[in-house]
Amino acid sequence: MSESNQPTIEICDLHHAYKRQQALRGVSFAVEQGSIHGFVGPNGAGKTTTLKILATLLKPQRGTVRVFGLDVVADYKNVRRKTGFMPDHFSLYRQMTVQEYLDFFGAAYGMDVQERTRVVGDVLALTDMETRRNDLIKGLSRGMQQRISLARVLVHDPALLLLDEPASGLDPRARIELMEIIRELRRMGKTIFISSHILSELAELCDSVTILDRGAVRYSGSMSGLNRRDGEMADYLLTLAEEHPAAEAALRKVSGVIEVTKPAKAPQYRVSFQKKQTDPNLLLRAALDSGAQILGFQEIVRHLNQAFMDLTEPGVPPVMVAAADNTPPAPSVPDSGGPS
Amino acid sequence: MKLPALALFERSLRLETRSALVCWSRTGLLLLILLVLVPIQSLARAGMFGAPGLRFLQEMVWLNLVFITLAGLSYFASAITEEKEEMMLGLLRMTELNSVSILLGKSTSRLVGALLLLLMQVPFVLLAVTLGGVGLLQIAAAYGTLLAYLFLVCNLALLFSVVFRNTTTAATFTLAVLFVFLIGHYWAAGITQYLASSGQINPHRGIWSLLTTLIDLWRQAAPSNRLGVIFQTGFAGPAIGFQVASNLVLGGLLFLLAWLVFDWCIREEKDAAPPRRWLLGRATPRSRIPTRLFGTRAISWKDFTFISGGRWGLLMKFGVVAFVVALCNFMALEFGTGTEITREFEGTLLIWISLATTAVFLALDAGRIFRDEIRWKTLSSLVMLPVSVPELAYRKVAGTLAGTLPLLAGFVLGVLLVPDDVGKFLDDMFSEPVGVGVFIVIILQFILFLHLTAFLSLIIKRGALPLAIAIQYLGGSFFMTFLTILFSAGGSSGPGAICFLTGLICVAMTVVLHRAIGLRLARAAAEE
């Protein structure tokens, strides 16, 4: 695999336990370079453990974890040089000013004064904190402290950012601004691995996502792959002006259609079919030919919220199947059940 | 019917009853009784001293006195400040809890726990009667003294915990007041005598009578003085004397005072982060790390500034040495008999004071160097730097050691003032192998103590330094007694062997703690 195509993060069969509590059970997934990868799961799913292993703060007990092809245990110093980790709490020296804090980390990463001056100016501009550079950190608001945390992570210009709940506790404006900064960072070519509970924002932000539950991966792949049922199946919703049973019969006769169900009392039909054997145009033609008056015909896609609820439902087994898109080993998406 | 004022108190007691730490403390206490009892019994059988019961009681009581004082500096002084530091006091105040219930719940529950620890010793200490040399009355009076002193210490520390913003300040003030309370009456008596002999106070006037009465009451209120009386042969009571009554009354008044100032002191919730001005001065647009300090040296700069106090810290330490030297000179001139201020006197004074203050500041720094990173949750961001955990720790230590430079300068100045005396001291020491051994063992013990303090600060939330002092004192006493018994028949080889073994064990334990600190640091960073 050439370096440019090499995934930024490769995790294979990762296990980790705290005493008797198994936190991670054979976690495997990969993250492409230059993407924003969402990492979601219920509390206690193992997200922070995975993040800490990626950040070299914890050693994996079993399995391999590579960042830019480097082993996080054997080559931890180089991994740290290429990685910026923002934990889910403020890790700030609150007696320092913003300038001193960033200057300290710049110095600790081995930068000379000229370089530090430039870099600190750049990260302050990026996080829109230039006007507060001489303020004491302890006097800043929560949102500003979060920006300073992000600025600290960026000081050594890491290619990979690991962000653990970066938007927690922020007001809506601060959250929106933070998301804008993250988009800007992607435009700068950085890979961003972001753990969050705010699914609506992740859905808008992320190119790909991994859903973790009880230490196992439920899904890993592109956002579009998650939104659809899977690579070979499709679900469409047909909405009629009034009840027309002939339409249902006509749809069932189309080759490749697996199931036609009536999800509501309204004149609507949900059609599940094999994409290889038929296409939506044929279904629409069949419905029109049956004499039905059609108001709408659209693909059913799941929102991340719905996918999350479906995949992390108690009793859903962690079934690992082929990857969606071109991402490495990824688990399957169990039947979604209904439209979002 | 449950009283709302006692709700927090009751909850704290419930938690304390279930706490594993309390169980371990009680187990440790029983072990301590054994550690004290066994050597005394062995030495008494060997005919080294009589009245082993009295000796046993004395050791137990003095140890308790030290422990109570240390508890005042950590366990009791943090009762309210820990809530302030975590900014939880505001939330507590939003409930129906009033100031009395908070004071009872946060402090008195701790007092009850400590009282129980003290009382549970009594059945075991009664063994002293069987060992001989002590009566039941003496045991009752000694433990009465301790209970009253405990009550006083708890409420004194509570008052400072209410008044000050952080535990360090509360503990410092508690220590200062207890120090003055325990031994200040000696100084007061000396100063009064001096004033009378120099004619500045007329011994026949009312002020003299008032001063001497007050100082006498102060002396009687001090537990150290009372214990001296109790341990005298033929002590006939009373079991509850002036010391008990005065300590209880003072303790009660301090609690009342804490209650009165509570609302005023906590009316505004402030950030517990240390004030910047003492460390770095005002922030300016040009505030930055010195040009040459980049790479891992920046870590040393941070600790030099934030742990050791930076430039202000250097000045302050120099000031402490200068103040103590000046005070000693003053005392020697005013109260000394025939003491002259000579070059030798100043040199020796400077050497010893520099060494003592270095030891104190190093011990204080050892308790903070890693603890502060954990407390402010900054360890993970430091550990993410591309350096190993040991390298990070050594850099932090280097920064802290740089803060002791003025003390070292004082030591060097002292040596320069008395080079001949120092040379003679070294000659004397190196002429005897045992002397060298003792010197090395003292240094090794101090290094072990610093490691122990740093390690404890990583595993307990507060009181690492007092606990390290207690462990080192107890462990050292027990070990030395054990070795003395072991080598008592060894003739001239005994002291050398004791030195060698003690040194060896110190090195082994230091290595173990050194490794444990590294592992614990890595773990703490991951746990943040």
Interface residues (C-beta under 8 A of the other chain):
Chain A: K52 A55 T56 L57 L58 K77 N78 R80 R81 T83 G84 F85 P87 H89 F90 S91 L92 Y93 R94 Q95 M96 T97 Q99 E100 D103 F104 F105 G106 A107 A108 Y109 G110 M111 D112 V113 R116 R133 N134 D135 L136 K138 R152
Chain B: D271 A273 P274 P275 R276 L279 L280 A283 T284 P285 S287 R288 I289 T291 L293 F294 G295 T296 R297 A298 I299 W301 K302 F306 W376 K377 T378 S380 S381 L382 V383 M384 L385 P386 V387 S388 A522 A525 A526 E528
